[in-house]
Amino acid sequence: MSTLEEKRIVSESIVHLLVNGESHAVAIQPQWTLRYVLQEKLGLPGSKEFCGEGACGACTVIMDGRPVLSCMMLAIECSGKTIETIEGIAKADHPLIEAYIRHSCMQCGFCTPGFVVTAKALLDRNPDPTIEEIKEAMVGNLCRCGTYPAHIKAIQEAAAILRGGGGHGR
């Protein structure tokens, strides 16, 4: 390690995270964001950094049941928290994944993980959201490709499937 790198390391701390059902003890530096730790230390690249200012939603994860912007959370503040990422949602084969594919909710796909994570947090707390409730929940997620109407349809379909009502072809 160079002298410059040694001077940059103020002090490392250990954070304990439960990510997608798996426990992790991670040595972190105080300035590291949760997004950085998830991506660079735990190998979970789904939380994207687009704006780095908490304005786009591409880095959204679910922490203790709430959608949060991982680029705005210091990892040191997350010790003991339960975190769910797009990788965990996909591994669980959540109906949102297929609904997003079926309704062509992505073009470039960069924003898609943040949208899916935010939508899952909505459906976890409200299994039958109205169109207005969906729009309100998704307002913090930006898509440069403009696929917004498709997201509403996909979320409605996934909600119907989760409630046991099918939902294909809506």
Solvent accessible surface area in square Angstrom, and as a share of the most:
residue,aa,sasa,rsa
1,M,151,0.68
2,S,60,0.39
3,T,91,0.53
4,L,111,0.55
5,E,83,0.37
6,E,98,0.44
7,K,155,0.66
8,R,155,0.57
9,I,57,0.29
10,V,121,0.69
11,S,61,0.39
12,E,94,0.42
13,S,37,0.24
14,I,100,0.51
15,V,1,0.01
16,H,104,0.46
17,L,4,0.02
18,L,67,0.33
19,V,2,0.01
20,N,46,0.24
21,G,64,0.61
22,E,97,0.43
23,S,97,0.63
24,H,50,0.22
25,A,69,0.53
26,V,13,0.08
27,A,46,0.36
28,I,0,0.00
29,Q,24,0.11
30,P,42,0.26
31,Q,103,0.46
32,W,37,0.13
33,T,36,0.21
34,L,0,0.00
35,R,25,0.09
36,Y,68,0.26
37,V,0,0.00
38,L,0,0.00
39,Q,44,0.20
40,E,99,0.45
41,K,94,0.40
42,L,38,0.19
43,G,54,0.52
44,L,32,0.16
45,P,74,0.47
46,G,8,0.08
47,S,3,0.02
48,K,51,0.22
49,E,84,0.38
50,F,105,0.44
51,C,45,0.27
52,G,31,0.30
53,E,129,0.58
54,G,23,0.22
55,A,63,0.48
56,C,6,0.04
57,G,2,0.02
58,A,3,0.03
59,C,2,0.01
60,T,7,0.04
61,V,0,0.00
62,I,7,0.04
63,M,11,0.05
64,D,83,0.43
65,G,50,0.48
66,R,161,0.59
67,P,46,0.29
68,V,17,0.10
69,L,55,0.27
70,S,0,0.00
71,C,14,0.08
72,M,110,0.49
73,M,48,0.21
74,L,71,0.36
75,A,0,0.00
76,I,71,0.36
77,E,99,0.45
78,C,0,0.00
79,S,50,0.32
80,G,66,0.64
81,K,68,0.29
82,T,66,0.38
83,I,1,0.01
84,E,45,0.20
85,T,0,0.00
86,I,23,0.12
87,E,47,0.21
88,G,11,0.11
89,I,0,0.00
90,A,50,0.39
91,K,168,0.71
92,A,76,0.59
93,D,106,0.55
94,H,19,0.08
95,P,27,0.17
96,L,0,0.00
97,I,40,0.20
98,E,85,0.38
99,A,0,0.00
100,Y,2,0.01
101,I,101,0.51
102,R,99,0.36
103,H,32,0.14
104,S,76,0.49
105,C,0,0.00
106,M,63,0.28
107,Q,133,0.59
108,C,92,0.55
109,G,23,0.22
110,F,80,0.33
111,C,12,0.07
112,T,16,0.09
113,P,18,0.11
114,G,0,0.00
115,F,1,0.00
116,V,2,0.01
117,V,1,0.00
118,T,9,0.05
119,A,0,0.00
120,K,25,0.10
121,A,0,0.00
122,L,5,0.03
123,L,7,0.04
124,D,84,0.44
125,R,139,0.51
126,N,38,0.19
127,P,79,0.50
128,D,87,0.45
129,P,11,0.07
130,T,78,0.46
131,I,81,0.41
132,E,118,0.53
133,E,71,0.32
134,I,1,0.00
135,K,100,0.42
136,E,134,0.60
137,A,22,0.17
138,M,15,0.07
139,V,120,0.69
140,G,41,0.40
141,N,8,0.04
142,L,93,0.46
143,C,11,0.06
144,R,205,0.75
145,C,45,0.27
146,G,44,0.42
147,T,10,0.06
148,Y,92,0.35
149,P,90,0.56
150,A,20,0.15
151,H,4,0.02
152,I,31,0.15
153,K,105,0.44
154,A,0,0.00
155,I,0,0.00
156,Q,36,0.16
157,E,0,0.00
158,A,0,0.00
159,A,2,0.02
160,A,6,0.05
161,I,50,0.26
162,L,86,0.43
163,R,111,0.41
164,G,69,0.66
165,G,59,0.57
166,G,35,0.34
167,G,13,0.12
168,H,119,0.53
169,G,74,0.71
170,R,141,0.52
